[in-house]
Amino acid sequence: MRSDHRPLALFDLDGTLADSGQRTADSGQRQHCLEGRRRDWNGFFSAAVDDPPLPEGVRLVLSGAAECEVGRLTGRPERCRRDTLARLVEQGLPEGRLYMRSDDDRRPARHAELEMLHRLGREREVRMLVDDDELVCDAAEPAGFAVVRARRAQVPPALKDAQGREGRT
């Protein structure tokens, strides 16, 4: 493990830093993309640029930046990188690396993100992961990662089903 860097604090995007519709009824403009038999993942991810920031998530990331290097770990695919980075800059969030899954990675987030965590953990200390996805948190904790669970007010049924089966957020 390299000791020339501050520890890494990783923050999820959807439902942790960005309100993708789990928190408030009026911000769920993209949840409809996950309803029905055929999920519109392109539409779901394209609409992410309109997600408002979550105040609790912003507070946590600003607090984490005092002691750690901030990174974002997300289930969003690589093709969303440019829009995602632009949105993070617009919101005035601390700079940091963005760790995304490849465009063809369709594994559940609990597998894809845990693999990314392990890879990062081999290179440096991961101080904490802040995430709202219970399945990701439940996988990261027994693997030895410190987890801060970002609590949602409610999980829309379509999102819960999509995360459980496909986990692509």
C-alpha positions, -999 to 999 in steps of 0.1 A, spaced: 0 0 0 13 34 -9 18 58 20 24 90 0 -13 98 -4 -40 107 20 -66 80 26 -94 77 1 -130 85 9 -153 71 -18 -188 85 -24 -215 70 -45 -234 93 -68 -270 82 -73 -290 84 -41 -260 96 -21 -247 128 -37 -274 132 -64 -311 129 -59 -321 104 -86 -356 102 -73 -353 81 -42 -357 111 -18 -384 133 -32 -414 126 -54 -407 157 -76 -371 147 -84 -380 112 -97 -379 123 -134 -358 93 -144 -373 65 -122 -399 58 -149 -371 46 -171 -368 15 -149 -404 6 -148 -418 -22 -169 -402 -53 -185 -378 -34 -207 -357 -10 -187 -344 21 -205 -309 23 -190 -298 48 -216 -326 72 -207 -320 66 -170 -284 75 -172 -289 104 -197 -313 121 -173 -288 120 -145 -275 154 -154 -307 169 -141 -305 154 -106 -303 179 -79 -276 175 -52 -286 159 -19 -276 183 10 -267 154 33 -244 140 7 -228 173 0 -222 178 37 -206 144 40 -183 149 10 -171 183 22 -165 169 56 -146 139 42 -124 162 20 -109 177 52 -91 144 60 -92 123 28 -88 125 -9 -123 123 -23 -133 99 -50 -166 89 -65 -174 53 -70 -205 47 -92 -224 21 -110 -229 45 -139 -212 34 -171 -181 50 -185 -201 66 -214 -216 90 -188 -182 103 -176 -182 137 -194 -217 147 -183 -211 133 -148 -179 153 -143 -195 185 -157 -224 181 -133 -201 176 -103 -182 207 -112 -215 227 -116 -225 216 -81 -192 228 -66 -182 195 -51 -145 188 -43 -124 175 -71 -116 138 -71 -113 108 -93 -144 92 -107 -144 54 -108 -170 40 -132 -178 6 -146 -171 -1 -182 -199 3 -207 -203 -35 -211 -203 -43 -174 -238 -53 -165 -231 -71 -132 -250 -61 -101 -234 -31 -84 -226 -52 -53 -202 -72 -75 -189 -45 -98 -183 -19 -71 -169 -44 -46 -143 -54 -73 -134 -17 -78 -131 -13 -40 -107 -43 -38 -86 -29 -66 -84 5 -50 -77 -10 -16 -46 -28 -29 -32 5 -40 -40 27 -10 -61 30 22 -98 33 16 -110 51 47 -147 49 39 -173 42 14 -205 63 15 -233 46 -4 -271 43 -3 -274 9 -19 -279 -16 9 -267 -45 -13 -234 -27 -20 -230 -18 17 -238 -54 27 -211 -67 4 -184 -41 13 -186 -44 51 -177 -81 55 -149 -75 29 -134 -52 55 -144 -17 42 -157 10 65 -192 19 53 -213 49 59 -248 41 48 -266 71 32 -302 65 42 -330 70 17 -365 81 27 -379 55 3 -368 32 -24 -390 32 -55 -400 -4 -63 -387 -2 -98 -353 10 -85 -352 -17 -58 -359 -44 -83 -334 -30 -108 -307 -28 -82 -314 -63 -69 -315 -80 -103 -292 -58 -124 -276 -34 -99 -265 -10 -126 -268 22 -105 
